[in-house]
């Protein structure tokens, strides 16, 4: 039994101040941290004060929590903090610039996020759209050429680490070919293993090789490898990512409230399967969704998983603060 199963969870919250319910949950179950969205940081928000309030509240409610603060700050249309942080173009446009400009922009962005107290930027996107297509990911991808994208990913990871924020390579094993949006339903990608290893996984291998401390598992199904979504697949996480690619850092899920996971079982069961498959941290971005209460998720994790799995995840997550690499 896990004593503080909430330390496997990162949650979102409404408004510009952390609500009492957030800390009540942390007091009972524990909590790894929070993820910030645009709703939390409108133009007039003191981001540093908000982050400090989260940290102080978690320190009091759950002493020993890693108290991580995460944000999606890719550039372009995915930028949650829109003031006090250098704006970056979308990845596709950034890739058209010299690598020196990409590096300088990402490092400046990371330094600004670190100054606010943010630990993790959920970027870079490592997805490869099919040649000549933009797919669902669109301009969030650096491009379709695996070597060129790998070069951008390496530069991004290094710059982010130098700036003091932990980068996260996403959406493993690759959302680029998907025609369905995993926010709405589970995409199925019909590509063979050799093609995936030699193309789609190249940017992820670059990220791992250059010290990315965090990889996000996507809600994507690749029948040639495993019928389960990657988030719930020990084949993808343990055998491929950790075994073949040598990744020693933490694996985080994409948002567990996305439509891709609907119909795969009750949320507590799906959460247990994700952690058992190798996810060290689960994101729940919309805690007010009426059909999902986090308490049953935490209870199921605590009852059905062993303390050794929680300790393993905690060790990996402990390396994330302030851009730490594994």
ZADO-1210 file (C-alpha; in nm, 4 decimals, padded with zeros to 6 digits):
<atoms>
<atom x="00.0000" y="00.0000" z="00.0000" code="UNK" pos="1"/>
<atom x="00.1199" y="00.3521" z="-00.0856" code="UNK" pos="2"/>
<atom x="00.0879" y="00.5992" z="00.2002" code="UNK" pos="3"/>
<atom x="00.0872" y="00.9216" z="-00.0084" code="UNK" pos="4"/>
<atom x="-00.0513" y="00.8173" z="-00.3493" code="UNK" pos="5"/>
<atom x="-00.1298" y="01.1775" z="-00.4415" code="UNK" pos="6"/>
<atom x="00.2425" y="01.2293" z="-00.4933" code="UNK" pos="7"/>
<atom x="00.1925" y="01.0493" z="-00.8239" code="UNK" pos="8"/>
<atom x="-00.0423" y="01.3275" z="-00.9377" code="UNK" pos="9"/>
<atom x="-00.0135" y="01.6796" z="-01.0787" code="UNK" pos="10"/>
<atom x="-00.3413" y="01.8721" z="-01.0895" code="UNK" pos="11"/>
<atom x="-00.4822" y="02.1882" z="-01.2371" code="UNK" pos="12"/>
<atom x="-00.7095" y="02.4339" z="-01.0601" code="UNK" pos="13"/>
<atom x="-00.9407" y="02.7218" z="-01.1527" code="UNK" pos="14"/>
<atom x="-00.8663" y="03.0881" z="-01.0888" code="UNK" pos="15"/>
<atom x="-00.5567" y="03.2861" z="-01.0046" code="UNK" pos="16"/>
<atom x="-00.5105" y="03.1620" z="-00.6491" code="UNK" pos="17"/>
<atom x="-00.4801" y="02.7989" z="-00.5364" code="UNK" pos="18"/>
<atom x="-00.8135" y="02.6948" z="-00.3803" code="UNK" pos="19"/>
<atom x="-00.8404" y="02.5442" z="-00.0314" code="UNK" pos="20"/>
<atom x="-00.9598" y="02.2160" z="-00.1875" code="UNK" pos="21"/>
<atom x="-00.6192" y="02.1735" z="-00.3487" code="UNK" pos="22"/>
<atom x="-00.4440" y="02.1728" z="-00.0129" code="UNK" pos="23"/>
<atom x="-00.7161" y="01.9685" z="00.1545" code="UNK" pos="24"/>
<atom x="-00.6531" y="01.6977" z="-00.1043" code="UNK" pos="25"/>
<atom x="-00.2761" y="01.7265" z="-00.0506" code="UNK" pos="26"/>
<atom x="-00.3192" y="01.7024" z="00.3253" code="UNK" pos="27"/>
<atom x="-00.5074" y="01.3740" z="00.2985" code="UNK" pos="28"/>
<atom x="-00.3440" y="01.2073" z="-00.0027" code="UNK" pos="29"/>
<atom x="-00.0261" y="01.3995" z="-00.0812" code="UNK" pos="30"/>
<atom x="00.0356" y="01.5842" z="-00.4079" code="UNK" pos="31"/>
<atom x="00.3330" y="01.6092" z="-00.6449" code="UNK" pos="32"/>
<atom x="00.2464" y="01.9569" z="-00.7673" code="UNK" pos="33"/>
<atom x="00.0345" y="02.1645" z="-01.0036" code="UNK" pos="34"/>
<atom x="00.0118" y="02.2489" z="-01.3714" code="UNK" pos="35"/>
<atom x="-00.0638" y="02.6078" z="-01.4696" code="UNK" pos="36"/>
<atom x="-00.2918" y="02.7035" z="-01.7587" code="UNK" pos="37"/>
<atom x="-00.3808" y="03.0344" z="-01.9192" code="UNK" pos="38"/>
<atom x="-00.6812" y="03.0570" z="-01.6881" code="UNK" pos="39"/>
<atom x="-00.4414" y="03.0795" z="-01.3911" code="UNK" pos="40"/>
<atom x="-00.2141" y="03.3503" z="-01.5284" code="UNK" pos="41"/>
<atom x="-00.4029" y="03.6316" z="-01.7061" code="UNK" pos="42"/>
<atom x="-00.2170" y="03.9532" z="-01.7826" code="UNK" pos="43"/>
<atom x="-00.2435" y="04.1067" z="-01.4358" code="UNK" pos="44"/>
<atom x="-00.1286" y="03.7974" z="-01.2429" code="UNK" pos="45"/>
<atom x="00.1815" y="03.8029" z="-01.0242" code="UNK" pos="46"/>
<atom x="00.3086" y="03.4638" z="-01.1402" code="UNK" pos="47"/>
<atom x="00.5919" y="03.4468" z="-00.8877" code="UNK" pos="48"/>
<atom x="00.3487" y="03.5122" z="-00.6036" code="UNK" pos="49"/>
<atom x="00.1096" y="03.2459" z="-00.7332" code="UNK" pos="50"/>
<atom x="00.3890" y="02.9881" z="-00.7540" code="UNK" pos="51"/>
<atom x="00.5103" y="03.0828" z="-00.4052" code="UNK" pos="52"/>
<atom x="00.1573" y="03.0383" z="-00.2690" code="UNK" pos="53"/>
<atom x="00.1394" y="02.6910" z="-00.4230" code="UNK" pos="54"/>
<atom x="00.4736" y="02.5934" z="-00.2739" code="UNK" pos="55"/>
<atom x="00.3932" y="02.7283" z="00.0705" code="UNK" pos="56"/>
<atom x="00.0538" y="02.5604" z="00.0739" code="UNK" pos="57"/>
<atom x="00.1991" y="02.2247" z="-00.0314" code="UNK" pos="58"/>
<atom x="00.4834" y="02.2541" z="00.2203" code="UNK" pos="59"/>
<atom x="00.2263" y="02.2944" z="00.4976" code="UNK" pos="60"/>
<atom x="-00.0257" y="02.0389" z="00.3679" code="UNK" pos="61"/>
<atom x="00.2169" y="01.7716" z="00.2478" code="UNK" pos="62"/>
<atom x="00.5684" y="01.8124" z="00.3900" code="UNK" pos="63"/>
<atom x="00.8053" y="01.6214" z="00.1654" code="UNK" pos="64"/>
<atom x="00.6073" y="01.6849" z="-00.1532" code="UNK" pos="65"/>
<atom x="00.8284" y="01.7709" z="-00.4518" code="UNK" pos="66"/>
<atom x="00.5927" y="02.0705" z="-00.4972" code="UNK" pos="67"/>
<atom x="00.6533" y="02.0811" z="-00.8716" code="UNK" pos="68"/>
<atom x="00.5084" y="02.3566" z="-01.0891" code="UNK" pos="69"/>
<atom x="00.4610" y="02.2671" z="-01.4560" code="UNK" pos="70"/>
<atom x="00.3514" y="02.4678" z="-01.7571" code="UNK" pos="71"/>
<atom x="00.3030" y="02.4183" z="-02.1332" code="UNK" pos="72"/>
<atom x="00.5204" y="02.6913" z="-02.2855" code="UNK" pos="73"/>
<atom x="00.5980" y="02.5574" z="-02.6318" code="UNK" pos="74"/>
<atom x="00.5708" y="02.8853" z="-02.8220" code="UNK" pos="75"/>
<atom x="00.3209" y="02.9925" z="-03.0845" code="UNK" pos="76"/>
<atom x="-00.0370" y="02.8999" z="-02.9954" code="UNK" pos="77"/>
<atom x="00.0666" y="02.7010" z="-02.6876" code="UNK" pos="78"/>
<atom x="00.1955" y="02.9567" z="-02.4390" code="UNK" pos="79"/>
<atom x="00.0269" y="02.9681" z="-02.1000" code="UNK" pos="80"/>
<atom x="00.2271" y="03.2561" z="-01.9501" code="UNK" pos="81"/>
<atom x="00.1922" y="03.5526" z="-02.1836" code="UNK" pos="82"/>
<atom x="00.3602" y="03.8258" z="-01.9838" code="UNK" pos="83"/>
<atom x="00.7035" y="03.8439" z="-01.8281" code="UNK" pos="84"/>
<atom x="00.8330" y="03.5635" z="-02.0531" code="UNK" pos="85"/>
<atom x="00.9918" y="03.6082" z="-02.3982" code="UNK" pos="86"/>
<atom x="00.7455" y="03.5006" z="-02.6662" code="UNK" pos="87"/>
<atom x="00.8594" y="03.2312" z="-02.9081" code="UNK" pos="88"/>
<atom x="00.7145" y="03.1516" z="-03.2497" code="UNK" pos="89"/>
<atom x="00.5578" y="02.8139" z="-03.3182" code="UNK" pos="90"/>
<atom x="00.8062" y="02.5277" z="-03.3499" code="UNK" pos="91"/>
<atom x="00.7680" y="02.5073" z="-03.7288" code="UNK" pos="92"/>
<atom x="00.8692" y="02.8744" z="-03.7621" code="UNK" pos="93"/>
<atom x="01.1386" y="02.8407" z="-03.4985" code="UNK" pos="94"/>
<atom x="01.2923" y="02.5539" z="-03.6946" code="UNK" pos="95"/>
<atom x="01.3281" y="02.7831" z="-03.9962" code="UNK" pos="96"/>
<atom x="01.5635" y="03.0062" z="-03.7963" code="UNK" pos="97"/>
<atom x="01.9301" y="02.9280" z="-03.7297" code="UNK" pos="98"/>
<atom x="01.9841" y="02.6947" z="-03.4349" code="UNK" pos="99"/>
<atom x="02.1641" y="02.9752" z="-03.2538" code="UNK" pos="100"/>
<atom x="01.8428" y="03.1804" z="-03.2534" code="UNK" pos="101"/>
<atom x="01.6387" y="02.8836" z="-03.1319" code="UNK" pos="102"/>
<atom x="01.8899" y="02.8239" z="-02.8534" code="UNK" pos="103"/>
<atom x="01.8959" y="03.1868" z="-02.7421" code="UNK" pos="104"/>
<atom x="01.5176" y="03.2148" z="-02.7454" code="UNK" pos="105"/>
<atom x="01.4556" y="02.8948" z="-02.5498" code="UNK" pos="106"/>
<atom x="01.7223" y="02.9762" z="-02.2923" code="UNK" pos="107"/>
<atom x="01.5784" y="03.3258" z="-02.2371" code="UNK" pos="108"/>
<atom x="01.2327" y="03.1751" z="-02.2029" code="UNK" pos="109"/>
<atom x="01.3578" y="02.9156" z="-01.9528" code="UNK" pos="110"/>
<atom x="01.5353" y="03.1768" z="-01.7409" code="UNK" pos="111"/>
<atom x="01.2164" y="03.3800" z="-01.7199" code="UNK" pos="112"/>
<atom x="01.0104" y="03.0754" z="-01.6211" code="UNK" pos="113"/>
<atom x="01.2719" y="02.9788" z="-01.3613" code="UNK" pos="114"/>
<atom x="01.2595" y="03.3316" z="-01.2183" code="UNK" pos="115"/>
<atom x="00.8873" y="03.2770" z="-01.1553" code="UNK" pos="116"/>
<atom x="00.9730" y="02.9520" z="-00.9747" code="UNK" pos="117"/>
<atom x="00.8441" y="02.7179" z="-01.2461" code="UNK" pos="118"/>
<atom x="01.0215" y="02.3806" z="-01.2525" code="UNK" pos="119"/>
<atom x="00.9093" y="02.2112" z="-01.5739" code="UNK" pos="120"/>
<atom x="00.8269" y="02.3263" z="-01.9249" code="UNK" pos="121"/>
<atom x="00.6283" y="02.0593" z="-02.1090" code="UNK" pos="122"/>
<atom x="00.8291" y="02.1043" z="-02.4301" code="UNK" pos="123"/>
<atom x="00.9838" y="02.0324" z="-02.6785" code="UNK" pos="124"/>
<atom x="00.7345" y="01.8624" z="-02.9074" code="UNK" pos="125"/>
<atom x="00.9203" y="01.5733" z="-03.0727" code="UNK" pos="126"/>
<atom x="00.6375" y="01.4625" z="-03.3020" code="UNK" pos="127"/>
<atom x="00.6958" y="01.4088" z="-03.6745" code="UNK" pos="128"/>
<atom x="00.4000" y="01.4697" z="-03.9086" code="UNK" pos="129"/>
<atom x="00.3851" y="01.2572" z="-04.2212" code="UNK" pos="130"/>
<atom x="00.5848" y="01.4055" z="-04.5086" code="UNK" pos="131"/>
<atom x="00.3837" y="01.6798" z="-04.6771" code="UNK" pos="132"/>
<atom x="00.1167" y="01.6856" z="-04.4041" code="UNK" pos="133"/>
<atom x="00.0686" y="01.8914" z="-04.0909" code="UNK" pos="134"/>
<atom x="-00.1597" y="01.6496" z="-03.9090" code="UNK" pos="135"/>
<atom x="-00.3287" y="01.7309" z="-03.5796" code="UNK" pos="136"/>
<atom x="-00.0082" y="01.8680" z="-03.4275" code="UNK" pos="137"/>
<atom x="00.0382" y="02.1180" z="-03.7103" code="UNK" pos="138"/>
<atom x="00.2850" y="02.3997" z="-03.6480" code="UNK" pos="139"/>
<atom x="00.3618" y="02.2691" z="-03.2993" code="UNK" pos="140"/>
<atom x="00.6043" y="02.0265" z="-03.4704" code="UNK" pos="141"/>
<atom x="00.9489" y="02.1390" z="-03.5833" code="UNK" pos="142"/>
<atom x="00.8999" y="01.9593" z="-03.9142" code="UNK" pos="143"/>
<atom x="00.8856" y="01.6211" z="-04.0870" code="UNK" pos="144"/>
<atom x="01.2542" y="01.5436" z="-04.1356" code="UNK" pos="145"/>
<atom x="01.3733" y="01.3321" z="-03.8413" code="UNK" pos="146"/>
<atom x="01.7346" y="01.4538" z="-03.8464" code="UNK" pos="147"/>
<atom x="01.6417" y="01.8213" z="-03.8699" code="UNK" pos="148"/>
<atom x="01.3827" y="01.7836" z="-03.5939" code="UNK" pos="149"/>
<atom x="01.6330" y="01.5937" z="-03.3775" code="UNK" pos="150"/>
<atom x="01.8774" y="01.8850" z="-03.4106" code="UNK" pos="151"/>
<atom x="01.6067" y="02.1289" z="-03.2954" code="UNK" pos="152"/>
<atom x="01.5115" y="01.9006" z="-03.0084" code="UNK" pos="153"/>
<atom x="01.8739" y="01.8735" z="-02.8911" code="UNK" pos="154"/>
<atom x="01.9154" y="02.2504" z="-02.8998" code="UNK" pos="155"/>
<atom x="01.5876" y="02.3009" z="-02.7137" code="UNK" pos="156"/>
<atom x="01.6712" y="02.0495" z="-02.4397" code="UNK" pos="157"/>
<atom x="02.0182" y="02.1916" z="-02.3795" code="UNK" pos="158"/>
<atom x="01.8958" y="02.5517" z="-02.3744" code="UNK" pos="159"/>
<atom x="01.6120" y="02.4722" z="-02.1375" code="UNK" pos="160"/>
<atom x="01.8453" y="02.2950" z="-01.8960" code="UNK" pos="161"/>
<atom x="02.0916" y="02.5842" z="-01.9073" code="UNK" pos="162"/>
<atom x="01.8057" y="02.8204" z="-01.8304" code="UNK" pos="163"/>
<atom x="01.7206" y="02.6281" z="-01.5138" code="UNK" pos="164"/>
<atom x="01.3957" y="02.4572" z="-01.6156" code="UNK" pos="165"/>
<atom x="01.3430" y="02.0860" z="-01.6832" code="UNK" pos="166"/>
<atom x="01.2310" y="02.0167" z="-02.0414" code="UNK" pos="167"/>
<atom x="00.9880" y="01.7386" z="-02.1318" code="UNK" pos="168"/>
<atom x="01.0030" y="01.5500" z="-02.4627" code="UNK" pos="169"/>
<atom x="00.6512" y="01.4822" z="-02.5912" code="UNK" pos="170"/>
<atom x="00.4269" y="01.3079" z="-02.7050" code="UNK" pos="171"/>
<atom x="00.6053" y="00.9701" z="-02.6930" code="UNK" pos="172"/>
<atom x="00.6105" y="00.7623" z="-02.9142" code="UNK" pos="173"/>
<atom x="00.4925" y="01.0392" z="-03.1495" code="UNK" pos="174"/>
<atom x="00.1629" y="01.2122" z="-03.2275" code="UNK" pos="175"/>
<atom x="00.2775" y="01.3390" z="-03.5669" code="UNK" pos="176"/>
<atom x="00.1158" y="01.0770" z="-03.7900" code="UNK" pos="177"/>
<atom x="-00.2102" y="01.0703" z="-03.5947" code="UNK" pos="178"/>
<atom x="-00.5186" y="01.1882" z="-03.7806" code="UNK" pos="179"/>
<atom x="-00.7362" y="01.1910" z="-03.4678" code="UNK" pos="180"/>
<atom x="-00.6932" y="01.4417" z="-03.1860" code="UNK" pos="181"/>
<atom x="-00.6218" y="01.2615" z="-02.8576" code="UNK" pos="182"/>
<atom x="-00.8037" y="01.5392" z="-02.6731" code="UNK" pos="183"/>
<atom x="-01.1196" y="01.3912" z="-02.8244" code="UNK" pos="184"/>
<atom x="-01.0559" y="01.0239" z="-02.9048" code="UNK" pos="185"/>
<atom x="-00.7816" y="00.7612" z="-02.9093" code="UNK" pos="186"/>
<atom x="-00.5693" y="00.7833" z="-03.2263" code="UNK" pos="187"/>
<atom x="-00.4441" y="00.4661" z="-03.3919" code="UNK" pos="188"/>
<atom x="-00.1200" y="00.4951" z="-03.5896" code="UNK" pos="189"/>
<atom x="-00.0567" y="00.2140" z="-03.8373" code="UNK" pos="190"/>
<atom x="00.3185" y="00.2125" z="-03.8846" code="UNK" pos="191"/>
<atom x="00.5616" y="-00.0764" z="-03.8537" code="UNK" pos="192"/>
<atom x="00.8331" y="-00.1024" z="-03.5908" code="UNK" pos="193"/>
<atom x="01.1233" y="-00.0433" z="-03.8292" code="UNK" pos="194"/>
<atom x="00.9616" y="00.2747" z="-03.9590" code="UNK" pos="195"/>
<atom x="00.8872" y="00.3977" z="-03.6071" code="UNK" pos="196"/>
<atom x="01.2388" y="00.3273" z="-03.4801" code="UNK" pos="197"/>
<atom x="01.4109" y="00.4715" z="-03.7852" code="UNK" pos="198"/>
<atom x="01.1933" y="00.7809" z="-03.8133" code="UNK" pos="199"/>
<atom x="00.9354" y="00.8720" z="-03.5466" code="UNK" pos="200"/>
<atom x="01.1515" y="00.7837" z="-03.2481" code="UNK" pos="201"/>
<atom x="01.4626" y="00.9653" z="-03.3729" code="UNK" pos="202"/>
<atom x="01.3775" y="01.3001" z="-03.2041" code="UNK" pos="203"/>
<atom x="01.2934" y="01.1229" z="-02.8783" code="UNK" pos="204"/>
<atom x="01.6236" y="00.9365" z="-02.8909" code="UNK" pos="205"/>
<atom x="01.7950" y="01.2736" z="-02.9395" code="UNK" pos="206"/>
<atom x="01.6146" y="01.4207" z="-02.6389" code="UNK" pos="207"/>
<atom x="01.7090" y="01.1261" z="-02.4184" code="UNK" pos="208"/>
<atom x="02.0687" y="01.1365" z="-02.5393" code="UNK" pos="209"/>
<atom x="02.1001" y="01.5049" z="-02.4570" code="UNK" pos="210"/>
<atom x="01.9727" y="01.4727" z="-02.1017" code="UNK" pos="211"/>
<atom x="01.5997" y="01.5421" z="-02.1097" code="UNK" pos="212"/>
<atom x="01.4902" y="01.4479" z="-01.7561" code="UNK" pos="213"/>
<atom x="01.1259" y="01.3992" z="-01.8447" code="UNK" pos="214"/>
<atom x="00.9308" y="01.2280" z="-02.1248" code="UNK" pos="215"/>
<atom x="00.5550" y="01.2585" z="-02.1736" code="UNK" pos="216"/>
<atom x="00.3735" y="00.9417" z="-02.2807" code="UNK" pos="217"/>
<atom x="00.0935" y="01.0124" z="-02.5272" code="UNK" pos="218"/>
<atom x="-00.2508" y="00.8569" z="-02.5503" code="UNK" pos="219"/>
<atom x="-00.1716" y="00.6875" z="-02.8825" code="UNK" pos="220"/>
<atom x="-00.2088" y="00.3310" z="-03.0021" code="UNK" pos="221"/>
<atom x="00.0408" y="00.1617" z="-03.2343" code="UNK" pos="222"/>
<atom x="-00.0993" y="-00.1869" z="-03.3106" code="UNK" pos="223"/>
<atom x="00.2281" y="-00.3044" z="-03.4649" code="UNK" pos="224"/>
<atom x="00.3889" y="-00.2707" z="-03.1204" code="UNK" pos="225"/>
<atom x="00.1096" y="-00.2935" z="-02.8620" code="UNK" pos="226"/>
<atom x="-00.2686" y="-00.2669" z="-02.8719" code="UNK" pos="227"/>
<atom x="-00.2664" y="-00.0603" z="-02.5538" code="UNK" pos="228"/>
<atom x="-00.2204" y="00.3190" z="-02.5644" code="UNK" pos="229"/>
<atom x="00.1396" y="00.4144" z="-02.4916" code="UNK" pos="230"/>
<atom x="00.0358" y="00.5687" z="-02.1599" code="UNK" pos="231"/>
<atom x="-00.0848" y="00.2276" z="-02.0444" code="UNK" pos="232"/>
<atom x="00.1821" y="00.0216" z="-02.2180" code="UNK" pos="233"/>
<atom x="00.4776" y="-00.1348" z="-02.0368" code="UNK" pos="234"/>
<atom x="00.6008" y="-00.2380" z="-02.3814" code="UNK" pos="235"/>
<atom x="00.6428" y="00.1241" z="-02.4868" code="UNK" pos="236"/>
<atom x="00.7529" y="00.2680" z="-02.1528" code="UNK" pos="237"/>
<atom x="00.9627" y="-00.0082" z="-01.9977" code="UNK" pos="238"/>
<atom x="01.0856" y="-00.2093" z="-02.2966" code="UNK" pos="239"/>
<atom x="01.1302" y="00.0632" z="-02.5593" code="UNK" pos="240"/>
<atom x="01.1820" y="00.3924" z="-02.3739" code="UNK" pos="241"/>
<atom x="01.3752" y="00.2612" z="-02.0759" code="UNK" pos="242"/>
<atom x="01.5197" y="-00.0584" z="-02.2202" code="UNK" pos="243"/>
<atom x="01.6123" y="00.0157" z="-02.5816" code="UNK" pos="244"/>
<atom x="01.6538" y="00.3920" z="-02.5485" code="UNK" pos="245"/>
<atom x="01.8173" y="00.3931" z="-02.2053" code="UNK" pos="246"/>
<atom x="01.5949" y="00.6606" z="-02.0504" code="UNK" pos="247"/>
<atom x="01.6497" y="00.6883" z="-01.6744" code="UNK" pos="248"/>
<atom x="01.4355" y="00.9932" z="-01.5974" code="UNK" pos="249"/>
<atom x="01.0694" y="01.0362" z="-01.5103" code="UNK" pos="250"/>
<atom x="00.7751" y="00.9516" z="-01.7365" code="UNK" pos="251"/>
<atom x="00.4705" y="01.1756" z="-01.7155" code="UNK" pos="252"/>
<atom x="00.1339" y="01.1043" z="-01.8722" code="UNK" pos="253"/>
<atom x="-00.0498" y="01.3353" z="-02.1048" code="UNK" pos="254"/>
<atom x="-00.3634" y="01.4702" z="-01.9364" code="UNK" pos="255"/>
<atom x="-00.5581" y="01.1751" z="-01.7991" code="UNK" pos="256"/>
<atom x="-00.8853" y="01.3610" z="-01.8547" code="UNK" pos="257"/>
<atom x="-00.8501" y="01.3641" z="-02.2335" code="UNK" pos="258"/>
<atom x="-01.1098" y="01.1949" z="-02.4501" code="UNK" pos="259"/>
<atom x="-00.8595" y="00.9358" z="-02.5751" code="UNK" pos="260"/>
<atom x="-00.8964" y="00.7428" z="-02.2506" code="UNK" pos="261"/>
<atom x="-01.2763" y="00.7488" z="-02.2414" code="UNK" pos="262"/>
<atom x="-01.4179" y="00.4002" z="-02.2583" code="UNK" pos="263"/>
<atom x="-01.1000" y="00.2278" z="-02.1373" code="UNK" pos="264"/>
<atom x="-01.2321" y="00.1781" z="-01.7867" code="UNK" pos="265"/>
<atom x="-01.3161" y="00.3734" z="-01.4729" code="UNK" pos="266"/>
<atom x="-01.0639" y="00.6560" z="-01.4105" code="UNK" pos="267"/>
<atom x="-00.9173" y="00.4899" z="-01.0969" code="UNK" pos="268"/>
<atom x="-00.8498" y="00.1695" z="-01.2911" code="UNK" pos="269"/>
<atom x="-00.6920" y="00.3585" z="-01.5805" code="UNK" pos="270"/>
<atom x="-00.4707" y="00.5514" z="-01.3381" code="UNK" pos="271"/>
<atom x="-00.3464" y="00.2287" z="-01.1764" code="UNK" pos="272"/>
<atom x="-00.2721" y="00.0795" z="-01.5188" code="UNK" pos="273"/>
<atom x="-00.0743" y="00.3895" z="-01.6207" code="UNK" pos="274"/>
<atom x="00.1471" y="00.3853" z="-01.3127" code="UNK" pos="275"/>
<atom x="00.1907" y="00.0077" z="-01.3336" code="UNK" pos="276"/>
<atom x="00.2965" y="00.0510" z="-01.6982" code="UNK" pos="277"/>
<atom x="00.5713" y="00.2930" z="-01.5985" code="UNK" pos="278"/>
<atom x="00.4253" y="00.6430" z="-01.5680" code="UNK" pos="279"/>
<atom x="00.5755" y="00.8173" z="-01.2655" code="UNK" pos="280"/>
<atom x="00.3415" y="01.1153" z="-01.2715" code="UNK" pos="281"/>
<atom x="-00.0166" y="01.1575" z="-01.3938" code="UNK" pos="282"/>
<atom x="-00.1643" y="01.4904" z="-01.5040" code="UNK" pos="283"/>
<atom x="-00.5236" y="01.5805" z="-01.4167" code="UNK" pos="284"/>
<atom x="-00.5693" y="01.9263" z="-01.5601" code="UNK" pos="285"/>
<atom x="-00.9415" y="01.9827" z="-01.4991" code="UNK" pos="286"/>
<atom x="-01.0154" y="01.8796" z="-01.1427" code="UNK" pos="287"/>
<atom x="-01.3737" y="02.0083" z="-01.1638" code="UNK" pos="288"/>
<atom x="-01.4858" y="01.7631" z="-01.4353" code="UNK" pos="289"/>
<atom x="-01.8057" y="01.6170" z="-01.2866" code="UNK" pos="290"/>
<atom x="-01.7448" y="01.2556" z="-01.3868" code="UNK" pos="291"/>
<atom x="-01.4024" y="01.2384" z="-01.2272" code="UNK" pos="292"/>
<atom x="-01.3227" y="01.2874" z="-00.8606" code="UNK" pos="293"/>
<atom x="-00.9571" y="01.2648" z="-00.7704" code="UNK" pos="294"/>
<atom x="-01.0180" y="01.0998" z="-00.4349" code="UNK" pos="295"/>
<atom x="-01.1120" y="00.7605" z="-00.5894" code="UNK" pos="296"/>
<atom x="-00.8057" y="00.7837" z="-00.8130" code="UNK" pos="297"/>
<atom x="-00.5766" y="00.8445" z="-00.5148" code="UNK" pos="298"/>
<atom x="-00.7476" y="00.5721" z="-00.3130" code="UNK" pos="299"/>
<atom x="-00.7046" y="00.3178" z="-00.5928" code="UNK" pos="300"/>
<atom x="-00.3378" y="00.4057" z="-00.6415" code="UNK" pos="301"/>
<atom x="-00.2737" y="00.3762" z="-00.2700" code="UNK" pos="302"/>
<atom x="-00.4536" y="00.0440" z="-00.2322" code="UNK" pos="303"/>
<atom x="-00.3477" y="-00.1380" z="-00.5471" code="UNK" pos="304"/>
<atom x="00.0163" y="-00.0402" z="-00.5967" code="UNK" pos="305"/>
<atom x="00.3122" y="-00.1250" z="-00.3769" code="UNK" pos="306"/>
<atom x="00.5355" y="00.1190" z="-00.1887" code="UNK" pos="307"/>
<atom x="00.8370" y="00.0217" z="-00.3990" code="UNK" pos="308"/>
<atom x="00.6669" y="00.1598" z="-00.7124" code="UNK" pos="309"/>
<atom x="00.5917" y="00.4896" z="-00.5368" code="UNK" pos="310"/>
<atom x="00.9496" y="00.5128" z="-00.4067" code="UNK" pos="311"/>
<atom x="01.0833" y="00.4534" z="-00.7577" code="UNK" pos="312"/>
<atom x="00.8652" y="00.7311" z="-00.8995" code="UNK" pos="313"/>
<atom x="00.9564" y="00.9662" z="-00.6165" code="UNK" pos="314"/>
<atom x="01.3286" y="00.9164" z="-00.6796" code="UNK" pos="315"/>
<atom x="01.2861" y="01.0031" z="-01.0449" code="UNK" pos="316"/>
<atom x="01.0655" y="01.3046" z="-00.9727" code="UNK" pos="317"/>
<atom x="01.3105" y="01.4308" z="-00.7115" code="UNK" pos="318"/>
<atom x="01.5566" y="01.5051" z="-00.9920" code="UNK" pos="319"/>
<atom x="01.3225" y="01.7462" z="-01.1681" code="UNK" pos="320"/>
<atom x="01.3407" y="02.0536" z="-00.9474" code="UNK" pos="321"/>
<atom x="01.5110" y="02.3511" z="-01.1094" code="UNK" pos="322"/>
<atom x="01.5984" y="02.1756" z="-01.4325" code="UNK" pos="323"/>
<atom x="01.7858" y="01.8829" z="-01.2802" code="UNK" pos="324"/>
<atom x="01.8840" y="01.6001" z="-01.5147" code="UNK" pos="325"/>
<atom x="01.8870" y="01.2312" z="-01.4224" code="UNK" pos="326"/>
</atoms>
